[in-house]
Each structure stands twice: as structure tokens, then as C-alpha cells.
Amino acid sequence: MAAPIPDVAMQELLEKDRAHALADFTGAPVRYADRWWRPDEGQWYALDEAGSALIDAQADRWRAAHATAVPPIHSEPSPAQNAASDHAAGAS
């Protein structure tokens, strides 16, 4: 099992995008060094391979469900862009 990581060090890894939280809530597991980690009293502890595999499977299911339920975000033209294209169309 991997040695615990102090909370300060894990926060630094998160800020540098070297680690990634599962979600944005206190106590959310963090993915780092090919496994999931959980916080406990100022330290982060690596889950065993079976625990990490379970979280990976749940995260994959959530992403797949979210992708089918939530349409992709795309930017709509701003009113200024619409006005410019309307003006250009009328000017020809």
C-alpha cells in the first residue's frame, strides 16, 4: 500500500492538475498515481486496487449516463453577433 500523503501536498497536486477529485465536495475521493485516495484526519490514504476499481466503474457509469442525459454545451451567438450578421445580410 502507498504511504499516506499529507493534505497540504494533495491540495498542491490538485491545484497543479496532477490529481483530480471525483466531485466538488468535502471528502470526495481523489484520483492520483493510478489509484483513488480518501482523506482522513489531515492525510490522504490510497484505496486498494479493488476499491479503486469500484470507484472507476461507478465514475464511468456516471459519465456515460451524464453524456446521454445532458446535451453538450455550445455557445449561442451574442446579440451583437446577430446584429452584425443581420446588418450584413441587409446591406447586400
C-alpha atoms as one frame of an Amber mdcrd trajectory, in Angstrom:
protein
   0.000   0.000   0.000   1.220   3.511  -0.801   2.359   5.788   2.002  -0.167
   8.429   3.148   0.040  11.887   1.580  -0.336  14.986   3.785  -3.402  17.113
   2.989  -1.238  20.113   2.018   0.645  18.010  -0.547  -2.600  16.605  -2.013
  -4.067  20.104  -2.312  -0.936  21.145  -4.205  -1.311  18.162  -6.568  -4.947
  19.138  -7.182  -4.028  22.763  -7.900  -1.363  21.654 -10.395  -3.826  19.238
 -12.101  -1.651  16.261 -11.226  -4.532  14.817  -9.161  -8.270  15.008  -9.862
 -11.184  14.985  -7.429 -14.181  12.802  -8.234 -16.516  15.672  -7.354 -16.558
  19.088  -5.731 -17.499  18.233  -2.135 -15.575  17.803   1.089 -14.212  14.291
   1.397 -14.555  13.441  -2.301 -12.075  10.779  -3.396  -9.111  11.963  -5.448
  -7.507  10.126  -8.374  -3.705  10.260  -8.231  -0.934   7.870  -9.298  -3.351
   5.368 -10.879  -5.499   4.929  -7.788  -8.125   6.652  -5.689  -7.309   8.287
  -2.372  -9.542   9.150   0.586  -8.971  11.806   3.246  -8.757  11.063   6.957
  -7.537  13.469   9.657  -5.151  15.559   7.558  -3.780  12.690   5.469  -4.823
  11.008   2.222  -4.791   7.216   2.081  -4.704   5.138  -1.106  -7.551   2.715
  -1.642  -6.578  -0.820  -2.536  -6.883  -1.977  -6.145 -10.378  -3.390  -5.621
 -11.632  -0.133  -4.075 -10.094   1.935  -6.845 -11.641  -0.364  -9.476 -15.101
   0.085  -7.900 -14.840   3.883  -7.976 -13.543   3.766 -11.564 -16.553   1.652
 -12.598 -19.019   3.981 -10.857 -17.359   7.068 -12.371 -17.519   5.507 -15.855
 -21.233   4.726 -15.385 -21.914   8.260 -14.191 -20.068   9.793 -17.158 -21.984
   7.587 -19.615 -25.344   8.426 -18.018 -24.482  12.114 -17.864 -23.419  12.158
 -21.521 -26.788  10.741 -22.630 -28.900  12.896 -20.312 -27.191  16.280 -20.668
 -26.849  17.830 -24.117 -23.436  19.261 -24.974 -22.942  22.918 -24.183 -22.333
  25.138 -27.177 -22.148  28.873 -27.344 -25.005  30.822 -28.842 -24.169  33.886
 -30.922 -24.307  37.059 -28.884 -26.894  39.736 -29.759 -24.019  41.827 -31.140
 -23.033  38.977 -33.492 -26.660  38.578 -34.613 -26.982  42.319 -35.262 -23.783
  42.354 -37.315 -24.875  39.418 -39.473 -28.402  40.877 -39.892 -26.897  44.177
 -40.985 -24.530  42.471 -43.413 -27.364  40.432 -44.912 -29.489  43.570 -45.467
 -26.571  45.518 -46.934 -26.065  43.185 -49.906
